[in-house]
Amino acid sequence: MESGAISDALVTASSSYVPNVGPKNGRLRLERAGGAWCPKQQVEKGVREYIQMDLSRLHFVTGIQTQGRFDHGRGQEYAEEYMFEYWRPGLKDWKQYSRWDGKQILMGNSDTATVVTHRLMPAVYASQVRVLPYSVHRRTVCLRVEILGCPAKDGMVSYQIPREPSWDTGQDLSDSTYDGEVNEATLSGGMGRLADGIFGGDNFKLDIGYGRGSGWVGWRKDSFPKNSFEMVVEFERVRNFSAVHFFTNNLFSKGVQVFSKARIQFSMDGQHYGGRTVTYNYMPDTVLENARNVTIHLHHHIARFIKIQFHFANQWIMLSEMDFESEVLSGNTTSESLLQLGEEEILINSGNMLDPPWDSLEPITASKEGDGTVEAVIGVLTAIVLLLVGVFVFVLVLSRRHKLQGSPTTILKNPFGVNINMKDLLINLSPLNNATTIHLNNLATSTSPDGQTDLEDDSPKPPSYTDKQDYALITNHLDHDHSFSVVEKEGPGSGSGYDTDATAPAPTPQRPARTYSKSKLVNEYAVPHQPLDAGSVKGSQADLSLVSGLVKPEYAPLRPQHFVSTDNNLQDLEESKDGVDNNRSKHSTHSLQTTLHAAPRIPIAPHPGSEPITRKRYHTSPREKHRMSVPSVSWNIAPAMGQVYKCRQGDLVPIPRYCLKVSHRLGHCHLGEVIICDTDEIDLNVDKVAVRTCRGDSVRELRFLSSLIDPHIVRILGVCTAEQPPWTVMEYPNEMGDLAQLLRTTDNLSCSIMTYMASQIASGMRYLESKNVVHKDLAARNCLVSRGYQVKVGDLAMCNTIYKTDYVEVGIRPPAPIRWLPWESVLLDKYTCPSSVWMFGVTLWELYSLARERPFTHFTNEQVIQNAEHMYYGSELQVFLAKPNSCPPEIYEVMCHCWSRDQEQRPTFKQLYKFLNHKVTDTFVNDEDYSDRNV
């Protein structure tokens, strides 16, 4: 539609409101005339309006894209839901599409500009398609549409197969996606599993997901007295056939084998099958049980209908796919011309041995290979063997020579450029890689093979902090044993600090050296070590120059002052979001710094005990009609899928780089880097902050996150554009560590304290739920605890190296915490507010089990996914998380409600907070542990 391959004459509709919004204007991403197709009637239940597209020839349709009427900002109409119908030759009437889960109503748009793509599962063959807007209540709709797919190469329009009686007993071997007529004996006039392009696995009992069952269609020998059954395939036009491929199962240990014989006949009208017949005999294979393609050459037979008769070799025949190699025949061909070819039979054998004749027809056997061919084959095989022996000898000699010379054999070092794991073709599950290199401008980082990094604070400072001052240097060098030594050092004029080196010097007798091994740092579920305090690390400037070769620039004197956000600052920040153009980035940073130094002395953060100062943008009611599109979010706090976007854009406060003193590096992940910094010369009301690198085009994401302000949510404080990529500065209230660390290191936590912390998490999530915002990584590791057991929900744990094994890759998706996720997020990549409720239940389980082990700790990652699949198919989890010993029964009952299969049956965070807050009120009355909150 968008490209114009479908002409205007082939696009029709049931009606149009006016010609200006006719069907020819319903093309995706095009703004022509009225901007979309709009039906004459308002759509409601019982009203049938559609836009129809003629594809001219048979196509394999795999998806649909829809869009509302934008009309350069004037349009307000879109379809929230729609249905899809299709037709092809062989179907008696239009067929309404049904998804793999039986749903016929597809999700549409929530605004006028966003393109929504729906992948058809299963895909269908069609030559004409219709899109029908749907709405329960009366509303005006407009639509732009695009059809995704490709032309069908083999021209098949239908196949007819016998109906197996055993399909009714619950075995998933039926053609469940067949779209033709189904009666007690046959399936006719349609297509299904045998033409959907999905291949079944070697084991026909394994489900391949998304409602596709095992991918196999099976027939049992006992159901056919003649030990054979027939299949009839119809094509759109007369074609010249070269070959046919059948993908068959051969799990002979379960009574399944490739057919012993296939007899193929050809016809022009589907009534008279004459001419030559092709008979294919397959040599039984009782050694390998893998599924396979069986190719039968058809010797350029001409036909429009093909009948295949399959003979049983065992109790079952199972087919997954069939594919015909053919070309459309030009010219006229009749059934009489096919009969003139005679009634002879062509016999084809899969091996060198000929099977005995199957019927009274006397086959014409293929000519026997001559001795010359056998000799040629033997000669080729001998040459290959000699070549392999020569290569082996050459490699052996080369390896020995390099060994004697004492240098490694470079030709033998990683001879293959890429390692391919064949299991990854189905599902890829791998723990997050720890060896990643992160580059930060103005922050020298050097990542070692096992993930350690040297950090140097290269931030510009005013003269009062740069002139004749020492610089902090933190370097962690690893020796060959993957450990490093930290030696406390004292000297005159330098204070106390840590001196590190790859070859650590002998420690002084007064202060023994402390050695930390890598195994302690990257333990699978270990307690994080307290990082080094960079504030106490000092050394001479001369020593720093020798080690790092860095020279600190001199700066003109600056007056101590505070900074405030201005519109120019935000404009500069948005100009620098490209991140690729260095000149533009430098200009943006310079403009921002100039504006910052010229700003008046106004505090940018509230003083202790006062309400946080926020700046929001308010619009009049007409602006609400043009609801803002959902921002693209890369981190884990994101707008919920399929729900209205309620968040306003917050203001971004610029923070100068020299006000952030690097303390230590928390870690990195596929999204970026997290560094802990101390604050200086700026009133942020916090001593420590966490800075997170962000993409150059993430301004809308930062505005979205800065609008989320709640006492139990980690708040965005501002952004530092002096670094490229920019730094997002946020709170880091972890005086007592994250919740998982606190639970593992504290033995005297009472049930009342744990319930009190749980209520705070529920309170923060209740706020996100009110904004239709989800947290894709809600867990104890992402809850930061400050004094008085005050808890705030954040999003930093993904970058923490000690939690790397909690995240695994599923398919081509980014790493995700599958042990905390609900089934819809693991299998369908769907995140809603009820999905966060599920993760909150797992977080409660961590809380009351003191986080001593991971959820489903005895399961592998594959078993965790299989456990989720049980719920995906309508049942409950095969294995639930057991009740912790210190957990009250009513709390565990709440956890089980959070793990309900249906999202509607899960409680809301508003209900969870009300319940937990009531428990806290009852528990803390006359409770001696109440005073513990003020620790």
ABEGO torsion letter per residue (X at the ends): XAAGABBAAABBBABBABAAABAAAABBGBBBEAGBBBBABBBBBGBBBBBBBBAGBBBBBABBBBBBBAGGGABABBBABBBBBBBBBGBABBBBBBBAAGBABBBBBABAABBBBBBBOBBBBBABBBBBBBBABBBBBBBBBBBBEBBBAAGBABBBBBBBAAAAAGBBABBAABABBBBAABBBGBBBAAAAGBBBBABAABBAEGGAEAGBBBBBAAABAAGBBBBBBBBABBBBBABBBBBBBABAAAGBBBBABBBBBBBAAGABBBEBBBBBBBBBBAABABBBBBBBBAGGBBBABBBBBBBBABABBBBABBBBBBBBBBEBBBAAAAAAAEABBBBBBABABBBBBABABBBBBBBBBBAAAAAAAAAAAAAAAAAAAAAAAAAAAAAAAAAAAGBBBAAABGABABBBBAAAAABBBBBBBABBBBBBBGBBBBBBAAGBBBBBBABBBBAAAABGBBBBBBBBBBBAAGBBBBBBBBBBGAEBBBBBBABBBBBBAABBBBBBBAAAAABABBBBBBBBBAAABBBBAAAAAAAAGBBBBBBBBBBBBBBBBBAAAAAAAAAAAAGABAAAAAAAAAAAAAAAAABBBBBABBBBGBBBBBBBBBBBAAAAABBBBBBBBABABBBBBGBBBABBBBBBBBBBAAABBBABBAEBBAAEBBBBBBBBGBBAGBABBBBBBBBAAAAAAAAAAAABBBAABBBBAEBBAABOBBBBBBBBBAAAEBAAAAAAABAABBAAAAAAAAAAAAAAAAAAAAAGBBBABBBAAABBBBBGGBBBBBBAAAABAAAAAABBBBEABBBBBAAABBAAAAAAGBBBAAAAAAAAAAAAAAAAAGGABBBGAABBAAAAAAAAAAAAAGBBBABBBBBBAABBAAAAAAAAAAABABAAABBBAAAAAAAAAAAAAAAABGBAAAAAAAX
